[in-house]
């Protein structure tokens, strides 16, 4: 098996399983720690408060958006594209169709996928510049924050370049863009459980805990 075949086959499954198992373990650890350190959460468990607080923060209508609407809108666009594109872009669905699982589902139109990718990359550039030039955000940022933003954006950039073939053939990048795209996507998946990228799973658990605590005290969730 050559390197390309390994990246296209076994490494895909290694990265997916690492991401899924790692995220499940992080979630289980969060629940276990919370139940031991804050038993009140279990005593006052409320699905109503959990759903209210999660919906309030997922939907782009919460009052905090008024404080910084540009950042809020671009961050929302960033996360929506980050979730939808890898799942519903046509080329990825085809890979599942031809796999041993033979799974298939509806895909995004090619034009819409392109525009979402460009919007995502524009939002990523904005978030990067915000970390660099906004004093309070720069003060709180670490090297890992910058690196993870680049790692997150790289699969989308390389995917766009790979699909559109915008780099000349005969060059290293032009001939290996699809390979770089797969490697960057697999790197992101592997890093998710071990870095701040895990917040895409832990967000729901932390918001649930906050919603229960605020709800039982009569505050807005």
VEXDREN-2710 file (C-alpha; in Angstrom, 1 decimal):
% VEXDREN-2710
k/r/px/py/pz
1/UNK/0.0/0.0/0.0
2/UNK/1.5/3.3/-1.0
3/UNK/1.2/6.5/1.0
4/UNK/-1.7/8.0/-1.0
5/UNK/-3.7/4.8/-0.5
6/UNK/-3.0/4.8/3.2
7/UNK/-4.1/8.4/3.5
8/UNK/-7.3/7.8/1.4
9/UNK/-8.2/4.6/3.3
10/UNK/-6.9/3.5/6.7
11/UNK/-6.0/7.0/7.9
12/UNK/-9.5/8.3/7.2
13/UNK/-10.9/5.7/9.5
14/UNK/-8.2/6.2/12.1
15/UNK/-9.0/9.9/12.2
16/UNK/-12.7/9.5/12.3
17/UNK/-12.6/6.9/15.1
18/UNK/-10.1/9.0/17.1
19/UNK/-12.4/11.9/16.8
20/UNK/-15.6/10.0/17.7
21/UNK/-14.1/8.0/20.6
22/UNK/-12.1/10.9/21.9
23/UNK/-15.2/13.2/21.9
24/UNK/-17.3/10.6/23.7
25/UNK/-14.6/10.1/26.3
26/UNK/-14.3/13.9/26.8
27/UNK/-18.1/14.2/27.2
28/UNK/-18.2/11.3/29.7
29/UNK/-15.4/12.9/31.7
30/UNK/-17.2/16.2/31.8
31/UNK/-20.4/14.6/33.0
32/UNK/-18.6/12.5/35.6
33/UNK/-16.6/15.5/37.0
34/UNK/-19.8/17.7/37.0
35/UNK/-21.8/15.1/38.9
36/UNK/-19.1/14.7/41.5
37/UNK/-18.3/18.4/42.0
38/UNK/-21.7/19.9/41.6
39/UNK/-24.4/17.5/42.8
40/UNK/-27.0/20.3/42.6
41/UNK/-27.0/19.9/38.8
42/UNK/-28.3/16.4/39.1
43/UNK/-30.9/17.3/41.8
44/UNK/-32.3/20.2/39.7
45/UNK/-32.0/18.6/36.2
46/UNK/-34.3/20.3/33.8
47/UNK/-34.7/19.5/30.1
48/UNK/-36.6/22.8/29.7
49/UNK/-33.6/24.9/31.0
50/UNK/-31.2/22.9/28.9
51/UNK/-33.1/23.3/25.7
52/UNK/-33.8/27.0/26.3
53/UNK/-30.1/27.9/26.9
54/UNK/-28.8/25.8/24.0
55/UNK/-31.3/27.3/21.6
56/UNK/-30.6/30.8/22.8
57/UNK/-26.9/30.4/22.0
58/UNK/-27.3/28.4/18.8
59/UNK/-29.8/30.7/17.1
60/UNK/-28.3/34.1/16.0
61/UNK/-30.9/36.1/17.9
62/UNK/-29.6/36.3/21.5
63/UNK/-29.0/39.8/23.0
64/UNK/-25.2/39.4/23.1
65/UNK/-25.2/39.8/19.3
66/UNK/-26.2/43.5/19.7
67/UNK/-22.9/44.2/21.5
68/UNK/-20.7/43.1/18.6
69/UNK/-22.9/42.2/15.6
70/UNK/-20.1/41.9/13.0
71/UNK/-18.1/39.4/15.1
72/UNK/-21.3/37.5/16.1
73/UNK/-22.6/37.2/12.5
74/UNK/-19.2/36.1/11.1
75/UNK/-18.6/33.7/13.9
76/UNK/-22.1/32.2/13.3
77/UNK/-21.3/31.9/9.5
78/UNK/-17.9/30.3/10.4
79/UNK/-19.5/27.6/12.6
80/UNK/-22.5/26.9/10.3
81/UNK/-20.2/26.4/7.3
82/UNK/-17.7/24.4/9.4
83/UNK/-20.4/21.9/10.3
84/UNK/-22.5/21.7/7.1
85/UNK/-19.8/21.6/4.4
86/UNK/-17.8/18.5/5.5
87/UNK/-21.1/16.6/5.9
88/UNK/-23.1/17.7/2.8
89/UNK/-20.5/18.7/0.1
90/UNK/-21.0/16.4/-2.9
91/UNK/-17.5/15.0/-3.1
92/UNK/-17.6/13.8/0.5
93/UNK/-21.0/12.1/0.2
94/UNK/-19.7/10.3/-2.9
95/UNK/-16.9/8.9/-0.8
96/UNK/-19.4/7.4/1.6
97/UNK/-21.4/6.0/-1.3
98/UNK/-18.5/4.1/-2.8
99/UNK/-17.3/2.9/0.6
100/UNK/-18.2/-0.5/2.1
101/UNK/-20.9/1.2/4.1
102/UNK/-22.6/2.5/0.9
103/UNK/-24.2/5.4/2.8
104/UNK/-25.8/8.3/0.9
105/UNK/-27.8/11.5/1.6
106/UNK/-28.7/14.8/0.1
107/UNK/-25.9/17.1/-0.9
108/UNK/-25.4/20.9/-1.2
109/UNK/-25.5/22.3/-4.8
110/UNK/-22.0/22.9/-6.1
111/UNK/-22.4/26.7/-6.4
112/UNK/-23.7/27.0/-2.8
113/UNK/-20.8/24.9/-1.5
114/UNK/-18.4/27.2/-3.3
115/UNK/-19.9/30.3/-1.8
116/UNK/-20.1/28.8/1.7
117/UNK/-16.4/27.8/1.4
118/UNK/-15.4/31.3/0.4
119/UNK/-17.6/32.8/3.2
120/UNK/-16.0/30.4/5.7
121/UNK/-12.5/31.4/4.6
122/UNK/-13.4/35.1/4.8
123/UNK/-14.7/34.6/8.3
124/UNK/-11.6/32.7/9.3
125/UNK/-9.4/35.5/8.0
126/UNK/-11.5/38.0/10.0
127/UNK/-11.2/35.9/13.2
128/UNK/-7.4/35.6/12.7
129/UNK/-7.0/39.4/12.2
130/UNK/-9.2/40.0/15.2
131/UNK/-6.9/37.9/17.3
132/UNK/-3.9/39.8/16.0
133/UNK/-5.1/43.4/16.2
134/UNK/-7.7/43.5/19.0
135/UNK/-5.8/44.1/22.2
136/UNK/-7.9/42.2/24.7
137/UNK/-8.3/39.2/22.4
138/UNK/-4.6/39.2/21.5
139/UNK/-3.8/39.2/25.2
140/UNK/-5.8/36.1/25.9
141/UNK/-4.6/34.3/22.7
142/UNK/-1.9/31.6/22.8
143/UNK/0.1/30.1/19.9
144/UNK/-2.3/27.1/20.0
145/UNK/-5.3/29.5/19.3
146/UNK/-3.6/30.8/16.1
147/UNK/-2.5/27.3/15.1
148/UNK/-5.9/25.7/15.5
149/UNK/-7.6/28.4/13.5
150/UNK/-5.1/27.7/10.6
151/UNK/-5.6/23.9/11.0
152/UNK/-9.4/24.4/10.9
153/UNK/-9.3/26.6/7.8
154/UNK/-6.7/24.5/5.9
155/UNK/-9.1/21.7/4.8
156/UNK/-11.5/24.2/3.3
157/UNK/-8.9/26.1/1.5
158/UNK/-7.2/23.0/0.1
159/UNK/-10.6/21.4/-0.8
160/UNK/-11.6/24.5/-2.8
161/UNK/-8.2/24.6/-4.6
162/UNK/-8.4/20.9/-5.2
163/UNK/-11.9/21.0/-6.7
164/UNK/-11.2/24.0/-8.9
165/UNK/-7.7/23.1/-9.9
166/UNK/-6.5/26.7/-9.6
167/UNK/-2.8/25.7/-9.1
168/UNK/-0.7/24.8/-12.2
169/UNK/0.0/21.2/-12.9
170/UNK/3.6/20.0/-12.6
171/UNK/4.1/21.9/-9.3
172/UNK/4.2/20.2/-5.9
173/UNK/1.0/21.9/-4.7
174/UNK/-0.7/21.5/-8.0
175/UNK/-0.1/17.8/-8.2
176/UNK/-0.6/17.0/-4.5
177/UNK/-3.5/19.4/-3.4
178/UNK/-6.0/16.5/-2.9
179/UNK/-3.5/14.7/-0.8
180/UNK/-2.8/17.8/1.3
181/UNK/-6.6/18.3/1.6
182/UNK/-7.1/14.8/3.0
183/UNK/-4.1/15.1/5.4
184/UNK/-5.3/18.5/6.7
185/UNK/-8.8/17.2/7.2
186/UNK/-7.5/14.1/9.0
187/UNK/-5.2/16.2/11.2
188/UNK/-8.2/18.4/12.2
189/UNK/-10.3/15.4/13.1
190/UNK/-7.5/13.8/15.2
191/UNK/-6.9/17.1/17.1
192/UNK/-10.5/17.7/18.0
193/UNK/-10.7/15.6/21.2
194/UNK/-7.3/16.9/22.5
195/UNK/-7.6/20.6/21.9
196/UNK/-10.1/23.5/22.2
197/UNK/-11.7/22.2/19.1
198/UNK/-13.6/19.8/21.4
199/UNK/-15.8/22.7/22.4
200/UNK/-18.1/21.8/19.5
201/UNK/-19.2/18.8/21.6
202/UNK/-18.5/20.2/25.1
203/UNK/-20.4/23.4/24.3
204/UNK/-23.7/21.5/24.7
205/UNK/-22.7/20.0/28.1
206/UNK/-21.4/23.3/29.5
207/UNK/-24.4/25.3/28.3
208/UNK/-26.7/22.6/29.8
209/UNK/-24.9/22.9/33.2
210/UNK/-25.1/26.7/33.0
211/UNK/-28.8/26.6/32.0
212/UNK/-29.7/24.4/34.9
213/UNK/-27.8/26.6/37.4
214/UNK/-29.2/29.8/36.1
215/UNK/-32.7/28.4/35.6
216/UNK/-33.0/27.2/39.2
217/UNK/-31.9/30.6/40.5
218/UNK/-34.5/32.4/38.3
219/UNK/-32.0/34.1/36.0
220/UNK/-32.2/34.2/32.2
221/UNK/-30.8/31.1/30.6
END
